[in-house]
Amino acid sequence: MYNFYAFLDRMKYIRRWSLMRSSREENVMEHSWQVAVFAHALALIDAEVFHNSPDVSKTVLYALYHECSEVMTGDLPTPIKYYNSQIRGAYGEIEDRASGKLLSMLPEKLAGELAPFVLADKNSREYALAKAADKLSAYVKCVEECKAGNAEFKKAKESIERELKEKQMPCLDYFTENFLPAFFLTLDELGGLE
């Protein structure tokens, strides 16, 4: 018996934004799906609009598995995770250990195939795209909360917006200019089957 996929299924129980009051809770599973969709969009834009050559599939898989270690570690709040380099380094080691433990819960051949995505190449273009998608997802959550009248996310929204601009990634800027404004609209404003 192999436990890998049963562990990943538990992502739906891990709550994000644990230090903040949310109008709607978000779990790691839905976050990972959104990051994968955004990463796919960024990789496609990078390739088709800016004529770069990211591996689109690898980008999506990096995004899909980027939080899988949290089934063992939980979601450590950002202010703690990035408090200083020692904590960040120690937590990174714990995440890598958890990821390794998860991979050991697969048949050897499958573990070998999944390892490159669970333990991503952090120096790759694909990883940078997945990380940008992760920030986009956090920003969209802040937008959603602010739209719901929850001022708790106002400062986080401003901070993440600055981080997105500082990334200086043309494909991210393209997404921000062309797709992000729609997240500020209501359902009626988005349109539908009219």
N, C-alpha and C positions, 0 to 999 in steps of 0.2 A: 504494500500500500504506500502511495506517495501523497504527501500532504500539501505540496506546493500550491495547487489551485484552490484548495479549501482555505489555506491561509490568505491568498489574494482575495477570496470572496469576503473576507472579514474587513476589507477596506471600507465597506459600507457602514461599519460601526464606528469608524474613527472620525471624530468631529474635528473640523478645522476652526480656526479663529477662536480658540478656547478662552482667551483672555478678554474677548469682546462680546458685548451683547449683540446678537444678530436678530434681525426680523425674520430671517429664514436660515435655519442651520444648513451647513454644507458639509458633506462627508468627503473623504479622500477618494472614494471610488468615482463619484460624479466629477470631482475636480480633475482627476486623472483623465477622464474621458474628454473633458473640455480642453485640457492642455494638449491632448493628442490631436483634437480637431484644429486647434489654433496652430499647432506645430506643422500640421499638414498644410494649412493655408500659407504659413510663412515660407515653408520649403517650396511650395508651388510658385508663390510670388517671386521668391529668390531665383528660381529656375526660369520661369516663363517671362517675367517682366524685366528682371535684371540680368538674365543670361548667365547666371552662375550655375554650378553643377552640384548642389547638395544631393546626397542620397536621400530621397524623399521617404522611402520605407524605413530607413534607419532613423531618421528624424522622428517619425511617428512612433516607432517602437521605443526610442529613448523616452519620449514623452509619456507613453502608455505605462511604462514601468518605473518612472522617475520617483514615485513615492512608495514603491512596494515594501521597502524596509520598514515603513511605518506600521505595518501589521505587527511588528515586534517592538518597535520603539515608541509608538504613538507619534503624534504631531507636536513636536517641540515648538512652542511659540517663537516667532522670529526675534523678538527683543532678547530672548534668552540665547537662542542659537547663535546669534551674531554679536553677542555682548562683547566678546574679545576673541582674539585669534586662538587662544588656548582652548576655550570652550568649543569654538567652531571646529578646531582640529580634532579634539576628543570626540565630539559628536559625529564628525565625518568617519572616524574609525569605527564607532558603534554602528553607524549606518552600513558601512562596508561589511562589517561582521554579520549583521542581520541579513544583508543581501546574500552573503556567502552561505549562511545557514539555510536560507530559503532555497538556494540553488541545490543544496545537498539533499533537498526533499524531492528531487526529480531523478528519473533514470539518467544514467551518465550521459547518454547521447543527447537527450533533451537539454540537460544542464549545459552541455557544451554549446548547443545552439542558442540558448537564451542568455548565457553569461555575458556576451558582448553588449546586450541591451540593458540588462539589470545592473551591470557594472560598466557604465558608459565611459567612452573615451572623452574625458573632460576637456581635452584640447582640440576637439573636432568642431568643424563648422556645424554639424548636425546637433551636437550637444548645445552649442550657443543658440541655435534656433529653438531647441526644446526649452532652454532656460528663458528665452524671451517669451515664449508661449506661456510659460509658468507665470511670469510677471503679468502678462496680458490677462490671464485668468484671475489673478488677484485683483487687478484693476477693475475688471468687469464685476467682481463681487462687491467691491467698494461702490461702484456706480449703482448697482442694484440696491444696496443698503441705503445709500444717500437718496435715491429716488423714493424709497419707502419712508423717508423722513427720519432715518436713523443717523444722527450727527456723529455717532460713535466712530463711523468710518471716514469722516471728513479728512482728518489729518493723514490717515493711511492712504487715501485716494490721492492727495496732493503729493505725498512722498513717492508713491509708486509712479505717478505721472512723470515726475522729475527723472526717476530711474529709467523709465521707458525712453524718454528723450535723450538721455545721456548715452544710451547704448549705441547710437549712431549706426543703425542697421537700416539700410534703405528699404528692405522688405518689411521691416517692422513699421517704419514711417509710413509706407504705403498702406499697410493694414490699418494703422491708426487714423490716417486721413480718409480712407475709403470705406472702411467697415465699422470702425469703432463708433462713429456718430449714431448709428442705428441702435446701439445699446441704450441710448438715452431716450428713445422713443417709447410710447405706449403701444399696446397691441393694436389699437385702432389706427395709430399713426403708421405702424409698420405695414398695414394693409393685409390683404388676404385674398380669399376667393370671391372677389367682387366682379 
